[in-house]
Amino acid sequence: MASTVRIPLADGPADGETVDVELDTNNRPPLTHHHLGPEGLIDAQIYELESVEGEYCYRWRGPAI
């Protein structure tokens, strides 16, 4: 079973929320997170992984479309 980690979302529409993501074989989370909006992918927002002092967060980059 793969390990998971909870990562906060920063900025954008989902600021302050967290997501649980699965770690890869190197114990790293995915580089991006597509946060779905009320209408699914049409409202998705892209968050990009950042690491500050060993702590991960996903920072908002903009809409997916």
N, CA, C and O atoms as a CHARMM CRD file, in Angstrom:
* protein
*
  260
    1    1 MET  N      0.84300  -1.17700   0.00000 PROA 1      0.00000
    2    1 MET  CA     0.00000   0.00000   0.00000 PROA 1      0.00000
    3    1 MET  C      0.89200   1.24500   0.00000 PROA 1      0.00000
    4    1 MET  O      1.86000   1.32000   0.75700 PROA 1      0.00000
    5    2 ALA  N      0.56300   2.21300  -0.84500 PROA 2      0.00000
    6    2 ALA  CA     1.34600   3.44000  -0.96000 PROA 2      0.00000
    7    2 ALA  C      1.07200   4.36900   0.21700 PROA 2      0.00000
    8    2 ALA  O     -0.01500   4.36400   0.79500 PROA 2      0.00000
    9    3 SER  N      2.06500   5.15100   0.55200 PROA 3      0.00000
   10    3 SER  CA     1.92500   6.13400   1.62600 PROA 3      0.00000
   11    3 SER  C      1.21700   7.37900   1.09700 PROA 3      0.00000
   12    3 SER  O      1.30500   7.70700  -0.08600 PROA 3      0.00000
   13    4 THR  N      0.52300   8.05600   1.98900 PROA 4      0.00000
   14    4 THR  CA    -0.12900   9.30700   1.62200 PROA 4      0.00000
   15    4 THR  C      0.31000  10.40200   2.58900 PROA 4      0.00000
   16    4 THR  O      0.80700  10.13300   3.68300 PROA 4      0.00000
   17    5 VAL  N      0.11100  11.64300   2.15300 PROA 5      0.00000
   18    5 VAL  CA     0.42900  12.79700   2.97600 PROA 5      0.00000
   19    5 VAL  C     -0.63800  13.86100   2.73400 PROA 5      0.00000
   20    5 VAL  O     -1.18600  13.96400   1.63700 PROA 5      0.00000
   21    6 ARG  N     -0.92100  14.63800   3.75200 PROA 6      0.00000
   22    6 ARG  CA    -1.89200  15.73400   3.64400 PROA 6      0.00000
   23    6 ARG  C     -1.10300  17.02200   3.39000 PROA 6      0.00000
   24    6 ARG  O     -0.19100  17.36900   4.14100 PROA 6      0.00000
   25    7 ILE  N     -1.47700  17.72500   2.30700 PROA 7      0.00000
   26    7 ILE  CA    -0.76200  18.93500   1.90200 PROA 7      0.00000
   27    7 ILE  C     -1.75300  20.09600   1.82400 PROA 7      0.00000
   28    7 ILE  O     -2.82600  19.95400   1.23900 PROA 7      0.00000
   29    8 PRO  N     -1.39900  21.24700   2.41000 PROA 8      0.00000
   30    8 PRO  CA    -2.28500  22.41300   2.34300 PROA 8      0.00000
   31    8 PRO  C     -2.24000  23.08200   0.97100 PROA 8      0.00000
   32    8 PRO  O     -1.23400  23.02100   0.26500 PROA 8      0.00000
   33    9 LEU  N     -3.35400  23.72000   0.61100 PROA 9      0.00000
   34    9 LEU  CA    -3.44200  24.52900  -0.60300 PROA 9      0.00000
   35    9 LEU  C     -3.29600  25.98900  -0.20400 PROA 9      0.00000
   36    9 LEU  O     -3.91100  26.44000   0.76300 PROA 9      0.00000
   37   10 ALA  N     -2.48100  26.72800  -0.94900 PROA 10     0.00000
   38   10 ALA  CA    -2.23400  28.12700  -0.63100 PROA 10     0.00000
   39   10 ALA  C     -2.67100  29.02300  -1.79400 PROA 10     0.00000
   40   10 ALA  O     -2.42100  28.72300  -2.96200 PROA 10     0.00000
   41   11 ASP  N     -3.32100  30.11300  -1.44500 PROA 11     0.00000
   42   11 ASP  CA    -3.81100  31.10700  -2.41000 PROA 11     0.00000
   43   11 ASP  C     -4.95200  30.51700  -3.24500 PROA 11     0.00000
   44   11 ASP  O     -5.31400  29.35400  -3.06900 PROA 11     0.00000
   45   12 GLY  N     -5.50300  31.30100  -4.13200 PROA 12     0.00000
   46   12 GLY  CA    -6.56100  30.84300  -5.01300 PROA 12     0.00000
   47   12 GLY  C     -7.85700  30.50600  -4.30300 PROA 12     0.00000
   48   12 GLY  O     -7.99500  30.74800  -3.10400 PROA 12     0.00000
   49   13 PRO  N     -8.80800  29.94800  -5.03900 PROA 13     0.00000
   50   13 PRO  CA   -10.13700  29.66300  -4.52000 PROA 13     0.00000
   51   13 PRO  C    -10.17900  28.63800  -3.38200 PROA 13     0.00000
   52   13 PRO  O    -11.10400  28.66300  -2.57000 PROA 13     0.00000
   53   14 ALA  N     -9.20200  27.74800  -3.31100 PROA 14     0.00000
   54   14 ALA  CA    -9.20500  26.69800  -2.28500 PROA 14     0.00000
   55   14 ALA  C     -8.22000  26.99100  -1.14800 PROA 14     0.00000
   56   14 ALA  O     -7.84100  26.08500  -0.40600 PROA 14     0.00000
   57   15 ASP  N     -7.81200  28.24500  -1.01200 PROA 15     0.00000
   58   15 ASP  CA    -6.85200  28.62700   0.01600 PROA 15     0.00000
   59   15 ASP  C     -7.30100  28.13200   1.38900 PROA 15     0.00000
   60   15 ASP  O     -8.44800  28.33500   1.78800 PROA 15     0.00000
   61   16 GLY  N     -6.38600  27.48100   2.10800 PROA 16     0.00000
   62   16 GLY  CA    -6.69000  26.97800   3.43900 PROA 16     0.00000
   63   16 GLY  C     -7.19300  25.54800   3.47800 PROA 16     0.00000
   64   16 GLY  O     -7.21200  24.93800   4.54700 PROA 16     0.00000
   65   17 GLU  N     -7.60000  24.99700   2.34600 PROA 17     0.00000
   66   17 GLU  CA    -8.02400  23.59600   2.30100 PROA 17     0.00000
   67   17 GLU  C     -6.79200  22.69700   2.25600 PROA 17     0.00000
   68   17 GLU  O     -5.68100  23.17400   2.02700 PROA 17     0.00000
   69   18 THR  N     -6.98600  21.41900   2.47100 PROA 18     0.00000
   70   18 THR  CA    -5.90200  20.44700   2.35200 PROA 18     0.00000
   71   18 THR  C     -6.33800  19.31800   1.43300 PROA 18     0.00000
   72   18 THR  O     -7.53000  19.07900   1.23700 PROA 18     0.00000
   73   19 VAL  N     -5.34900  18.62900   0.87400 PROA 19     0.00000
   74   19 VAL  CA    -5.62000  17.45500   0.04100 PROA 19     0.00000
   75   19 VAL  C     -4.71800  16.32000   0.49500 PROA 19     0.00000
   76   19 VAL  O     -3.58100  16.54700   0.90900 PROA 19     0.00000
   77   20 ASP  N     -5.22900  15.10000   0.41500 PROA 20     0.00000
   78   20 ASP  CA    -4.44100  13.90600   0.69500 PROA 20     0.00000
   79   20 ASP  C     -3.95500  13.36300  -0.63800 PROA 20     0.00000
   80   20 ASP  O     -4.75800  13.07500  -1.52600 PROA 20     0.00000
   81   21 VAL  N     -2.63200  13.22300  -0.78100 PROA 21     0.00000
   82   21 VAL  CA    -2.06600  12.72500  -2.02800 PROA 21     0.00000
   83   21 VAL  C     -1.18900  11.51700  -1.75500 PROA 21     0.00000
   84   21 VAL  O     -0.64000  11.35400  -0.66600 PROA 21     0.00000
   85   22 GLU  N     -1.07200  10.67600  -2.77100 PROA 22     0.00000
   86   22 GLU  CA    -0.25600   9.46900  -2.67900 PROA 22     0.00000
   87   22 GLU  C      1.18500   9.80900  -3.05900 PROA 22     0.00000
   88   22 GLU  O      1.42200  10.51600  -4.03900 PROA 22     0.00000
   89   23 LEU  N      2.13400   9.30900  -2.29100 PROA 23     0.00000
   90   23 LEU  CA     3.54300   9.53900  -2.57900 PROA 23     0.00000
   91   23 LEU  C      4.04100   8.54200  -3.61600 PROA 23     0.00000
   92   23 LEU  O      3.58100   7.40200  -3.67500 PROA 23     0.00000
   93   24 ASP  N      4.99700   8.99500  -4.43800 PROA 24     0.00000
   94   24 ASP  CA     5.56200   8.09700  -5.44000 PROA 24     0.00000
   95   24 ASP  C      6.61700   7.18700  -4.79700 PROA 24     0.00000
   96   24 ASP  O      6.77400   7.17900  -3.57600 PROA 24     0.00000
   97   25 THR  N      7.32300   6.43700  -5.61000 PROA 25     0.00000
   98   25 THR  CA     8.30100   5.47800  -5.08700 PROA 25     0.00000
   99   25 THR  C      9.49500   6.15600  -4.41100 PROA 25     0.00000
  100   25 THR  O     10.24900   5.50500  -3.68800 PROA 25     0.00000
  101   26 ASN  N      9.67100   7.46500  -4.64300 PROA 26     0.00000
  102   26 ASN  CA    10.73400   8.23500  -3.98900 PROA 26     0.00000
  103   26 ASN  C     10.20900   9.02500  -2.79200 PROA 26     0.00000
  104   26 ASN  O     10.88700   9.91500  -2.28000 PROA 26     0.00000
  105   27 ASN  N      8.98600   8.68700  -2.34900 PROA 27     0.00000
  106   27 ASN  CA     8.31900   9.38300  -1.23400 PROA 27     0.00000
  107   27 ASN  C      8.09100  10.86200  -1.50100 PROA 27     0.00000
  108   27 ASN  O      8.21400  11.68700  -0.59600 PROA 27     0.00000
  109   28 ARG  N      7.75900  11.19700  -2.73800 PROA 28     0.00000
  110   28 ARG  CA     7.44900  12.57300  -3.10300 PROA 28     0.00000
  111   28 ARG  C      6.02000  12.66000  -3.61500 PROA 28     0.00000
  112   28 ARG  O      5.53500  11.73900  -4.27100 PROA 28     0.00000
  113   29 PRO  N      5.33900  13.77700  -3.31200 PROA 29     0.00000
  114   29 PRO  CA     3.98400  13.96500  -3.83100 PROA 29     0.00000
  115   29 PRO  C      4.01100  14.40300  -5.29300 PROA 29     0.00000
  116   29 PRO  O      5.06200  14.80700  -5.79100 PROA 29     0.00000
  117   30 PRO  N      2.87800  14.33200  -5.98700 PROA 30     0.00000
  118   30 PRO  CA     2.80700  14.80300  -7.37500 PROA 30     0.00000
  119   30 PRO  C      3.20000  16.28100  -7.46200 PROA 30     0.00000
  120   30 PRO  O      2.98800  17.04300  -6.51800 PROA 30     0.00000
  121   31 LEU  N      3.77000  16.67800  -8.59900 PROA 31     0.00000
  122   31 LEU  CA     4.22200  18.05900  -8.78500 PROA 31     0.00000
  123   31 LEU  C      3.07600  19.05800  -8.89600 PROA 31     0.00000
  124   31 LEU  O      3.24400  20.23400  -8.57200 PROA 31     0.00000
  125   32 THR  N      1.92100  18.60200  -9.34900 PROA 32     0.00000
  126   32 THR  CA     0.75700  19.48700  -9.44900 PROA 32     0.00000
  127   32 THR  C     -0.47700  18.80800  -8.87100 PROA 32     0.00000
  128   32 THR  O     -0.54100  17.58500  -8.75400 PROA 32     0.00000
  129   33 HSD  N     -1.44300  19.62700  -8.51800 PROA 33     0.00000
  130   33 HSD  CA    -2.74600  19.14000  -8.05800 PROA 33     0.00000
  131   33 HSD  C     -3.80300  19.92100  -8.81300 PROA 33     0.00000
  132   33 HSD  O     -3.79400  21.15200  -8.79900 PROA 33     0.00000
  133   34 HSD  N     -4.71700  19.21900  -9.47500 PROA 34     0.00000
  134   34 HSD  CA    -5.83700  19.85700 -10.16700 PROA 34     0.00000
  135   34 HSD  C     -7.04100  19.79700  -9.24300 PROA 34     0.00000
  136   34 HSD  O     -7.67500  18.75300  -9.08900 PROA 34     0.00000
  137   35 HSD  N     -7.34500  20.93200  -8.63300 PROA 35     0.00000
  138   35 HSD  CA    -8.45100  21.00800  -7.67000 PROA 35     0.00000
  139   35 HSD  C     -9.74300  21.26100  -8.43400 PROA 35     0.00000
  140   35 HSD  O     -9.91300  22.31000  -9.05400 PROA 35     0.00000
  141   36 LEU  N    -10.65200  20.28700  -8.38400 PROA 36     0.00000
  142   36 LEU  CA   -11.89300  20.37200  -9.15100 PROA 36     0.00000
  143   36 LEU  C    -12.85100  21.38100  -8.53700 PROA 36     0.00000
  144   36 LEU  O    -12.97800  21.48300  -7.31700 PROA 36     0.00000
  145   37 GLY  N    -13.52400  22.12600  -9.41400 PROA 37     0.00000
  146   37 GLY  CA   -14.53200  23.08800  -8.97100 PROA 37     0.00000
  147   37 GLY  C    -15.90300  22.44900  -8.94000 PROA 37     0.00000
  148   37 GLY  O    -16.02200  21.23600  -9.11200 PROA 37     0.00000
  149   38 PRO  N    -16.95600  23.25400  -8.72000 PROA 38     0.00000
  150   38 PRO  CA   -18.32400  22.74000  -8.63900 PROA 38     0.00000
  151   38 PRO  C    -18.77400  21.99800  -9.89900 PROA 38     0.00000
  152   38 PRO  O    -19.60900  21.09700  -9.82500 PROA 38     0.00000
  153   39 GLU  N    -18.21800  22.37800 -11.05800 PROA 39     0.00000
  154   39 GLU  CA   -18.59700  21.72400 -12.31000 PROA 39     0.00000
  155   39 GLU  C    -17.50400  20.79000 -12.82000 PROA 39     0.00000
  156   39 GLU  O    -17.42800  20.51600 -14.01800 PROA 39     0.00000
  157   40 GLY  N    -16.66800  20.30800 -11.92400 PROA 40     0.00000
  158   40 GLY  CA   -15.62100  19.35600 -12.30100 PROA 40     0.00000
  159   40 GLY  C    -14.44300  20.02000 -12.98100 PROA 40     0.00000
  160   40 GLY  O    -13.98400  21.08000 -12.55600 PROA 40     0.00000
  161   41 LEU  N    -13.94900  19.38600 -14.05100 PROA 41     0.00000
  162   41 LEU  CA   -12.76100  19.89600 -14.74200 PROA 41     0.00000
  163   41 LEU  C    -12.93800  21.27300 -15.34900 PROA 41     0.00000
  164   41 LEU  O    -11.96700  22.01500 -15.50100 PROA 41     0.00000
  165   42 ILE  N    -14.16400  21.62100 -15.69800 PROA 42     0.00000
  166   42 ILE  CA   -14.40900  22.94600 -16.28700 PROA 42     0.00000
  167   42 ILE  C    -14.01500  24.05800 -15.32900 PROA 42     0.00000
  168   42 ILE  O    -13.60200  25.13000 -15.77300 PROA 42     0.00000
  169   43 ASP  N    -14.13200  23.83400 -14.04200 PROA 43     0.00000
  170   43 ASP  CA   -13.79100  24.83000 -13.01900 PROA 43     0.00000
  171   43 ASP  C    -12.50000  24.48900 -12.28300 PROA 43     0.00000
  172   43 ASP  O    -12.22400  25.07500 -11.23600 PROA 43     0.00000
  173   44 ALA  N    -11.70800  23.56100 -12.80000 PROA 44     0.00000
  174   44 ALA  CA   -10.50600  23.11900 -12.09000 PROA 44     0.00000
  175   44 ALA  C     -9.48000  24.23400 -11.96200 PROA 44     0.00000
  176   44 ALA  O     -9.34000  25.08100 -12.84400 PROA 44     0.00000
  177   45 GLN  N     -8.77400  24.21200 -10.84900 PROA 45     0.00000
  178   45 GLN  CA    -7.69600  25.15500 -10.57400 PROA 45     0.00000
  179   45 GLN  C     -6.39800  24.36700 -10.42200 PROA 45     0.00000
  180   45 GLN  O     -6.39100  23.29000  -9.82500 PROA 45     0.00000
  181   46 ILE  N     -5.30300  24.89700 -10.95900 PROA 46     0.00000
  182   46 ILE  CA    -4.01800  24.21200 -10.88200 PROA 46     0.00000
  183   46 ILE  C     -3.21700  24.75600  -9.71300 PROA 46     0.00000
  184   46 ILE  O     -3.05200  25.96500  -9.55200 PROA 46     0.00000
  185   47 TYR  N     -2.72300  23.83200  -8.90300 PROA 47     0.00000
  186   47 TYR  CA    -1.84500  24.14700  -7.78100 PROA 47     0.00000
  187   47 TYR  C     -0.52300  23.42600  -8.01500 PROA 47     0.00000
  188   47 TYR  O     -0.51100  22.25900  -8.40600 PROA 47     0.00000
  189   48 GLU  N      0.58500  24.11500  -7.77700 PROA 48     0.00000
  190   48 GLU  CA     1.91900  23.56700  -8.01800 PROA 48     0.00000
  191   48 GLU  C      2.63700  23.33600  -6.68800 PROA 48     0.00000
  192   48 GLU  O      2.55700  24.15500  -5.77300 PROA 48     0.00000
  193   49 LEU  N      3.33400  22.21200  -6.60300 PROA 49     0.00000
  194   49 LEU  CA     4.01300  21.83200  -5.37700 PROA 49     0.00000
  195   49 LEU  C      5.17100  22.77400  -5.06900 PROA 49     0.00000
  196   49 LEU  O      5.95700  23.12200  -5.95000 PROA 49     0.00000
  197   50 GLU  N      5.26300  23.17900  -3.81100 PROA 50     0.00000
  198   50 GLU  CA     6.39900  23.94400  -3.30000 PROA 50     0.00000
  199   50 GLU  C      6.88400  23.27800  -2.02700 PROA 50     0.00000
  200   50 GLU  O      6.11100  22.65200  -1.30200 PROA 50     0.00000
  201   51 SER  N      8.16700  23.42200  -1.76800 PROA 51     0.00000
  202   51 SER  CA     8.74500  22.89700  -0.53100 PROA 51     0.00000
  203   51 SER  C      9.51700  24.03200   0.13500 PROA 51     0.00000
  204   51 SER  O     10.45200  24.58800  -0.44000 PROA 51     0.00000
  205   52 VAL  N      9.11000  24.36200   1.35500 PROA 52     0.00000
  206   52 VAL  CA     9.77600  25.40400   2.11700 PROA 52     0.00000
  207   52 VAL  C     10.21400  24.81100   3.44300 PROA 52     0.00000
  208   52 VAL  O      9.38700  24.37800   4.24600 PROA 52     0.00000
  209   53 GLU  N     11.50800  24.79400   3.66200 PROA 53     0.00000
  210   53 GLU  CA    12.07800  24.24700   4.88900 PROA 53     0.00000
  211   53 GLU  C     11.56700  22.83600   5.18400 PROA 53     0.00000
  212   53 GLU  O     11.25000  22.50400   6.32700 PROA 53     0.00000
  213   54 GLY  N     11.49200  22.01400   4.13900 PROA 54     0.00000
  214   54 GLY  CA    11.08200  20.62700   4.30200 PROA 54     0.00000
  215   54 GLY  C      9.58200  20.39100   4.39200 PROA 54     0.00000
  216   54 GLY  O      9.15200  19.24200   4.49400 PROA 54     0.00000
  217   55 GLU  N      8.77600  21.44400   4.35500 PROA 55     0.00000
  218   55 GLU  CA     7.31500  21.32800   4.39900 PROA 55     0.00000
  219   55 GLU  C      6.75100  21.56700   3.00300 PROA 55     0.00000
  220   55 GLU  O      7.15400  22.50000   2.30900 PROA 55     0.00000
  221   56 TYR  N      5.81000  20.70800   2.60100 PROA 56     0.00000
  222   56 TYR  CA     5.17800  20.85600   1.29200 PROA 56     0.00000
  223   56 TYR  C      3.92800  21.71400   1.36900 PROA 56     0.00000
  224   56 TYR  O      3.24200  21.74900   2.39100 PROA 56     0.00000
  225   57 CYS  N      3.64100  22.41300   0.26200 PROA 57     0.00000
  226   57 CYS  CA     2.34200  23.04500   0.06300 PROA 57     0.00000
  227   57 CYS  C      2.11500  23.12000  -1.44600 PROA 57     0.00000
  228   57 CYS  O      3.05800  23.11200  -2.23700 PROA 57     0.00000
  229   58 TYR  N      0.84500  23.19200  -1.81800 PROA 58     0.00000
  230   58 TYR  CA     0.48500  23.41600  -3.21600 PROA 58     0.00000
  231   58 TYR  C      0.05800  24.87400  -3.34200 PROA 58     0.00000
  232   58 TYR  O     -0.87800  25.30900  -2.67200 PROA 58     0.00000
  233   59 ARG  N      0.75300  25.64200  -4.21300 PROA 59     0.00000
  234   59 ARG  CA     0.45100  27.06300  -4.40700 PROA 59     0.00000
  235   59 ARG  C     -0.32400  27.24000  -5.70600 PROA 59     0.00000
  236   59 ARG  O      0.01300  26.64600  -6.72900 PROA 59     0.00000
  237   60 TRP  N     -1.35400  28.05600  -5.65200 PROA 60     0.00000
  238   60 TRP  CA    -2.24300  28.29400  -6.78600 PROA 60     0.00000
  239   60 TRP  C     -1.49700  28.93600  -7.95500 PROA 60     0.00000
  240   60 TRP  O     -0.73100  29.88200  -7.76700 PROA 60     0.00000
  241   61 ARG  N     -1.72600  28.41600  -9.16300 PROA 61     0.00000
  242   61 ARG  CA    -1.12400  28.96200 -10.38100 PROA 61     0.00000
  243   61 ARG  C     -2.14700  29.52100 -11.35300 PROA 61     0.00000
  244   61 ARG  O     -1.80300  30.32300 -12.22200 PROA 61     0.00000
  245   62 GLY  N     -3.40500  29.10700 -11.21700 PROA 62     0.00000
  246   62 GLY  CA    -4.44200  29.62200 -12.10400 PROA 62     0.00000
  247   62 GLY  C     -5.41000  28.54200 -12.54800 PROA 62     0.00000
  248   62 GLY  O     -5.27800  27.37600 -12.17600 PROA 62     0.00000
  249   63 PRO  N     -6.39000  28.95000 -13.35600 PROA 63     0.00000
  250   63 PRO  CA    -7.37800  27.98300 -13.84200 PROA 63     0.00000
  251   63 PRO  C     -6.75100  27.01400 -14.85000 PROA 63     0.00000
  252   63 PRO  O     -5.79100  27.34200 -15.54700 PROA 63     0.00000
  253   64 ALA  N     -7.32400  25.82400 -14.90100 PROA 64     0.00000
  254   64 ALA  CA    -6.81600  24.79500 -15.81700 PROA 64     0.00000
  255   64 ALA  C     -7.17600  25.09600 -17.27200 PROA 64     0.00000
  256   64 ALA  O     -6.49100  24.64600 -18.19100 PROA 64     0.00000
  257   65 ILE  N     -8.22200  25.83800 -17.47100 PROA 65     0.00000
  258   65 ILE  CA    -8.65300  26.14200 -18.85300 PROA 65     0.00000
  259   65 ILE  C     -8.44800  27.60100 -19.14400 PROA 65     0.00000
  260   65 ILE  O     -8.74700  28.05800 -20.24700 PROA 65     0.00000
